[in-house]
């Protein structure tokens, strides 16, 4: 048997019934003998069951068979023999299956392959790891975080208790943990659960909403901390793994992907501003609860903090992470000072009036950003701003929404001077304000959920 270029199977045989290359054995029946035996069996069965009607050639003569017809007969003979053998094999298989189905026992194939043993490696930043090795080296350094918080008061001044969850990673062996600000920033209580199941109450050390970085602390020692990598050395297409706590109840989950883009400018809505961040884009699957978890390169080094995914229902594989080189600078400031140095500070509490009901409550007739309180001795107080002023513009940029002011502040640093136009008693006034530095003592939210400090 051989194959031609069209993948059609061909049979070649000799007159003695053997195939080329097969040793002739005189004791083996030839194809003709097998055919004759088969025909005799068929004829005997037919005679036993019904009369046989044969058509004779005209004149009773037997037609002449030439060589071609004989060759065709042999091919047909071989096909019949193959069909017969195939039927016998099929019948035997059916019998075996049927016989097995009548048995009282069922056989199941079980592999005897030994499980792959994962060698626990130390992250040295030099030797690439497999996915399994990377996971084993880092899963104990990623934690699950659960929080409780109090919601902003509603129209009737009522509040409710809420709960949330996220992820974080162990920065130091003595219990300092880094996560996202939006995970713990407004929490009343924070509980950290390690991969081994141990739980700790955590203390909030500091955080920054604009950078979406926070540091918390648990009382523990000899904890397995991550190894920091260099996010500037990433390339688009690099393989990465994300480890976190998706849905707040699946701690220690790992997902894989590649770096889809670098320095992706992404606008993220926070409570007081629209923050524009330069992030790592990747296609590793992330879900609510992954926020604050680690993004690792294939050397096992931490190169990013998962903080966002696309909210579009049409988007697939759009996850984002804060580059570790940016995040660690913020974390160091929070550890050393409790706040991010160099951040601008105006020294006011403000409220966004965006609906008629709020305007009626405050007794104002125009929507906009209103100064509710001025910190005594702060930059705004020194500039002459007063409670009740409506901020119209800053450096000729209109301010109308609560996010406008926060977004403008991101573009400035402590020491910058601003030209602020306000509406006061029906008149427009412009003042010059030099920004101070926001620190642990003057940063935070306003007196209620609607007002903010800047």
C-alpha positions in Angstrom: 0.0 0.0 0.0 1.3 3.5 -0.8 0.2 7.1 -0.8 0.1 9.3 -3.9 0.2 13.1 -3.9 -3.6 13.3 -3.5 -3.4 11.1 -0.3 -5.4 8.3 -2.0 -4.6 4.8 -0.8 -3.6 2.3 -3.4 -3.2 -1.5 -3.1 -0.7 -3.5 -5.2 -0.6 -7.3 -5.0 0.8 -10.2 -6.9 -1.1 -13.0 -8.5 -0.2 -15.3 -5.5 -2.0 -12.9 -3.2 1.1 -11.4 -1.4 1.9 -7.7 -1.3 5.2 -6.4 -2.5 7.9 -7.1 0.1 5.9 -9.9 1.7 7.4 -13.3 1.8 5.4 -15.9 -0.1 4.1 -18.7 2.0 2.5 -21.6 0.1 0.4 -22.5 3.1 -1.4 -19.2 3.0 -4.6 -19.0 0.8 -4.4 -16.8 -2.2 -6.8 -14.0 -2.9 -8.6 -16.2 -5.5 -8.9 -19.0 -2.9 -10.3 -16.6 -0.3 -12.8 -15.2 -2.9 -14.0 -18.6 -4.0 -14.4 -19.7 -0.4 -16.4 -16.5 0.3 -18.6 -17.0 -2.8 -19.3 -20.6 -1.9 -20.4 -19.6 1.6 -22.7 -16.9 0.1 -24.2 -19.3 -2.4 -24.8 -21.9 0.2 -26.6 -19.4 2.4 -28.7 -18.2 -0.5 -29.7 -21.7 -1.5 -30.8 -22.4 2.0 -33.0 -19.3 2.2 -34.5 -18.7 -1.3 -34.3 -19.7 -5.0 -31.4 -18.5 -7.0 -32.2 -16.8 -10.4 -29.3 -16.6 -12.8 -29.2 -14.7 -16.0 -27.4 -16.6 -18.8 -25.8 -14.9 -21.8 -27.6 -15.2 -25.1 -26.9 -18.6 -26.8 -25.7 -20.1 -23.5 -22.2 -19.1 -24.1 -19.9 -18.1 -21.4 -18.5 -14.6 -22.1 -14.8 -14.3 -22.6 -12.8 -12.7 -19.8 -9.7 -10.9 -20.8 -6.7 -9.9 -18.7 -8.1 -6.5 -17.7 -11.3 -8.1 -16.5 -9.4 -10.6 -14.5 -7.3 -7.8 -12.9 -10.5 -5.9 -12.1 -11.9 -9.1 -10.5 -8.9 -9.5 -8.3 -9.2 -5.9 -7.2 -12.9 -6.5 -6.4 -11.9 -9.7 -4.6 -9.5 -7.9 -2.4 -12.1 -5.2 -1.6 -14.6 -7.9 -0.6 -12.1 -9.7 1.6 -11.2 -6.4 3.2 -14.9 -5.6 3.8 -15.4 -9.1 5.2 -12.4 -8.7 7.6 -13.6 -5.2 8.5 -17.0 -6.6 9.3 -15.5 -9.3 11.5 -13.4 -6.9 13.3 -16.3 -4.5 13.8 -18.5 -7.4 15.0 -15.8 -8.4 17.5 -15.5 -4.9 18.8 -19.3 -4.6 19.2 -19.2 -7.9 21.0 -16.5 -6.8 23.4 -18.4 -3.5 24.1 -21.6 -5.3 24.6 -20.0 -7.9 26.7 -18.4 -5.2 28.8 -21.7 -3.3 29.2 -23.2 -6.4 30.8 -20.4 -6.6 33.3 -20.9 -5.6 36.9 -17.7 -3.5 36.8 -16.5 -0.5 34.9 -12.9 0.1 34.0 -11.5 3.7 34.2 -8.0 4.6 32.9 -6.0 6.3 35.6 -2.7 8.0 34.7 0.3 6.9 36.8 2.3 10.1 35.9 4.0 11.6 38.9 3.1 15.2 39.7 5.6 17.8 38.7 7.6 19.0 41.7 8.0 22.8 41.8 11.3 23.8 43.2 11.0 26.9 45.4 13.5 29.4 44.0 14.8 32.6 45.4 14.1 35.7 43.3 17.5 37.1 42.3 16.4 39.1 39.3 18.8 37.2 37.0 17.2 33.8 36.3 13.9 33.5 34.4 11.2 31.3 36.1 8.4 29.2 34.9 4.9 30.4 35.7 4.6 27.8 38.5 8.0 28.7 40.0 7.2 32.5 39.9 3.8 31.9 41.6 5.4 29.7 44.3 8.1 32.3 44.9 5.6 35.2 45.3 2.2 34.0 46.4 3.1 34.3 50.1 4.1 38.0 49.6 0.6 39.0 48.3 -2.2 39.5 50.8 -5.9 39.8 50.8 -7.5 43.0 52.4 -11.0 43.4 53.7 -12.3 46.7 55.0 -15.4 48.3 56.6 -16.3 51.9 56.0 -19.1 54.4 56.7 -20.9 55.8 53.7 -21.4 59.5 53.1 -24.6 60.8 54.8 -27.7 61.0 52.6 -30.2 63.8 52.4 -31.5 63.0 55.9 -28.0 62.8 57.4 -28.2 59.0 57.6 -25.1 56.8 57.1 -24.7 53.1 56.4 -21.9 50.6 57.0 -20.2 49.3 53.9 -17.6 46.6 53.2 -15.0 46.2 50.6 -12.0 44.1 49.6 -8.8 44.3 47.7 -5.2 43.1 47.5 -1.8 44.3 48.7 1.8 43.1 48.8 4.3 42.9 51.7 7.0 45.5 51.2 9.1 44.8 54.3 9.5 41.7 56.6 8.3 43.7 59.6 4.8 44.2 58.2 4.6 47.3 56.0 2.2 46.6 53.1 1.5 48.6 50.0 -1.9 48.8 48.3 -4.2 51.2 46.4 -5.6 54.3 48.1 -9.0 53.5 46.8 -8.9 50.2 48.7 -8.2 51.5 52.2 -8.4 55.3 52.0 -11.8 55.7 53.5 -11.8 52.6 55.7 -12.8 52.5 59.3 -11.2 49.1 59.8 -8.7 47.2 57.8 -8.0 43.4 58.1 -5.1 41.7 56.3 -5.1 38.0 55.5 -1.9 36.2 54.5 -1.9 33.3 52.0 -1.4 30.9 54.9 -4.7 32.1 56.5 -3.3 34.2 59.3 -5.3 37.4 59.8 -4.2 40.8 61.3 -5.7 44.1 62.0 -3.9 46.8 60.1 -3.0 50.3 60.9 -3.3 53.0 58.2 0.0 54.8 57.8 -0.7 57.1 54.9 -2.0 57.4 51.4 -2.3 59.6 48.4 -5.5 59.7 46.4 -4.0 61.2 43.2 -1.3 58.6 43.0 -3.7 55.9 44.3 -1.0 54.5 46.7 -1.4 53.7 50.4 0.7 52.1 53.1 -0.7 50.0 56.0 1.1 48.1 58.8 0.5 44.9 60.6 2.3 43.7 63.7 4.3 40.7 62.4 7.9 39.8 61.8 9.9 37.6 59.3 7.2 38.1 56.6 8.1 37.0 53.0 8.4 40.4 51.2 8.5 41.0 47.5 11.6 41.8 45.4 11.3 45.1 43.6 12.1 45.2 39.9 12.7 48.1 37.4 9.5 49.0 35.6 11.6 51.2 33.2 13.1 48.0 31.8 9.8 46.6 30.6 9.1 46.0 26.9 5.8 45.7 25.1 5.2 42.0 24.7 7.0 40.9 27.9 5.2 38.1 29.7 3.8 39.1 33.1 1.8 37.5 36.0 -0.8 39.2 38.2 -1.4 37.8 41.7 -4.3 39.1 43.8 -7.6 38.6 45.5 -10.3 38.8 42.8 -13.9 39.3 43.9 -12.6 39.7 47.5 -12.8 36.0 48.2 -10.3 34.2 45.8 -7.0 35.1 47.4 -3.8 33.7 45.8 -5.3 33.8 42.3 -2.8 34.2 39.5 -3.5 35.3 35.9 -1.1 35.7 33.1 -0.7 38.0 30.1 1.7 40.3 28.3 2.5 44.0 28.5 0.2 45.5 25.9 1.5 49.1 26.1 3.7 51.3 28.3 3.2 54.9 29.5 -0.5 54.6 28.7 -2.2 57.9 29.7 -5.4 56.9 31.6 -7.9 59.2 33.2 -9.4 57.7 36.5 -12.3 59.3 38.3 -11.6 59.7 42.0 -13.9 61.3 44.6 -12.5 64.8 44.2 -10.8 64.9 40.8 -10.1 63.2 37.5 -6.6 61.8 37.9 -4.6 61.3 34.8 -2.0 58.5 35.3 0.8 57.0 33.2 0.2 53.3 33.6 1.3 49.9 32.3 -1.4 48.3 30.1 -1.6 44.5 30.1 -4.1 41.8 29.2 -3.8 39.6 32.3 -7.3 39.1 33.6 -8.1 41.4 36.6 -11.4 41.7 38.5 -12.7 43.8 41.4 -10.6 42.8 44.4 -7.4 42.6 42.3 -6.7 46.3 43.1 -3.4 46.6 45.0 -2.1 43.2 44.0 1.3 42.6 42.4 2.3 42.5 38.7 5.5 40.4 38.3 8.0 39.9 35.4 9.3 36.5 34.6 12.3 36.9 36.9 9.9 37.1 39.8 10.3 40.8 40.4 7.5 43.2 41.2 7.2 45.7 38.4 3.7 47.1 38.9 0.6 47.5 41.2 -2.7 46.5 39.6 -5.1 49.4 40.1 -7.7 49.6 37.3 -9.5 47.8 34.5 -11.7 49.1 31.7 -15.3 49.6 32.8 -16.6 49.1 29.3 -18.7 46.0 28.8 -17.3 45.8 25.2 -13.6 45.7 26.4 -11.7 42.5 26.9 -8.1 42.2 28.3 -7.7 45.8 29.3 -6.0 45.9 32.7 -3.7 48.6 34.1 -1.0 48.8 36.7 1.0 51.6 38.3 4.7 51.2 37.4 6.6 50.2 40.5 9.3 52.9 40.0 6.5 55.6 40.4 4.7 53.8 43.2 7.8 53.2 45.4 8.7 56.9 45.5 5.2 57.7 46.8 5.4 54.8 49.3 8.8 56.0 50.6 7.3 59.5 51.1 4.4 58.0 53.0 6.6 55.8 55.1 9.0 58.6 56.0 6.6 61.6 56.2 3.0 60.2 56.3 2.3 62.2 53.1 3.7 62.9 49.6 6.0 65.8 49.7 5.7 68.7 47.3 1.9 68.4 46.9 0.1 71.7 46.6 -2.2 73.0 49.3 -4.7 75.9 49.1 -6.2 75.8 52.6 -9.9 75.7 51.8 -12.9 73.5 52.2 -15.2 73.7 49.1 -18.5 72.4 47.9 -19.7 71.8 44.4 -23.3 73.1 43.9 -24.6 71.2 40.8 -28.4 71.0 41.5 -31.3 73.3 42.5 -31.9 71.5 45.8 -28.3 72.1 47.1 -28.4 75.7 45.8 -31.6 76.3 47.7 -30.2 74.8 50.9 -27.2 77.1 50.7 -29.2 80.2 49.6 -27.2 80.7 46.4 -28.6 81.3 42.9 -25.7 80.0 40.7 -24.1 76.6 40.3 -20.4 76.2 40.8 -17.6 75.7 43.4 -18.2 77.5 46.7 -15.7 78.1 49.4 -17.2 76.7 52.6 -14.3 77.3 55.0 -10.9 79.0 55.0 -8.1 77.6 57.1 -6.8 80.4 59.3 -3.2 81.4 58.4 -3.3 79.1 55.3 -2.5 80.2 51.7 -6.1 81.0 50.8 -6.5 83.1 54.0 -3.4 85.0 53.2 -4.6 85.6 49.6 -7.9 87.0 50.9 -10.4 84.3 50.0 -13.5 84.1 52.1 -16.2 81.6 52.9 -19.1 82.0 50.4 -16.8 82.9 47.5 -17.7 81.1 44.2 -14.5 80.2 42.4 -15.0 81.1 38.7 -11.6 80.4 37.2 -8.0 79.7 38.0 -5.4 81.1 35.6 -8.2 81.8 33.2 -9.4 78.2 33.2 -13.1 77.8 34.1 -13.9 75.9 37.3 -17.5 74.5 37.4 -17.3 70.9 38.6 -15.8 69.5 41.8 -13.3 67.6 39.7 -12.1 70.7 37.9 -10.4 72.1 41.0 -8.7 68.9 41.9 -7.5 68.3 38.4 -6.0 71.7 38.1 -4.1 71.2 41.4 -2.4 68.1 39.9 -0.7 70.4 37.4 0.9 72.5 40.1 3.4 72.1 43.0 3.9 73.7 46.3 5.3 77.3 45.8 3.4 77.9 42.5 1.4 81.2 42.4 -2.2 81.1 41.0 -4.5 83.8 39.7 -7.9 83.0 41.1 -11.1 84.8 40.0 -14.1 84.6 42.5 -17.7 85.9 42.5 -18.4 87.8 45.8 -21.5 89.8 46.5 -22.3 90.0 42.9 -18.9 91.3 41.9 -15.9 89.6 40.2 -12.6 89.8 42.1 -9.2 88.3 41.3 -6.7 87.4 44.0 -3.1 86.0 43.8 -2.5 82.8 45.8 0.8 81.1 46.5 0.3 77.4 47.1 1.6 75.8 50.3 2.7 72.2 50.8 0.1 69.5 51.8 1.2 67.4 54.7 -0.2 65.0 57.2 -1.7 67.7 59.4 -3.5 69.7 56.7 -4.6 67.0 54.3 -7.8 65.0 54.4 -11.5 65.3 53.5 -13.8 68.0 54.5 -16.4 68.1 57.4 -18.9 65.9 55.5 -19.1 63.7 52.4 -20.1 66.5 50.0 -17.3 69.0 50.8 -13.6 68.6 50.1 -10.3 70.1 51.2 -7.7 71.5 48.9 
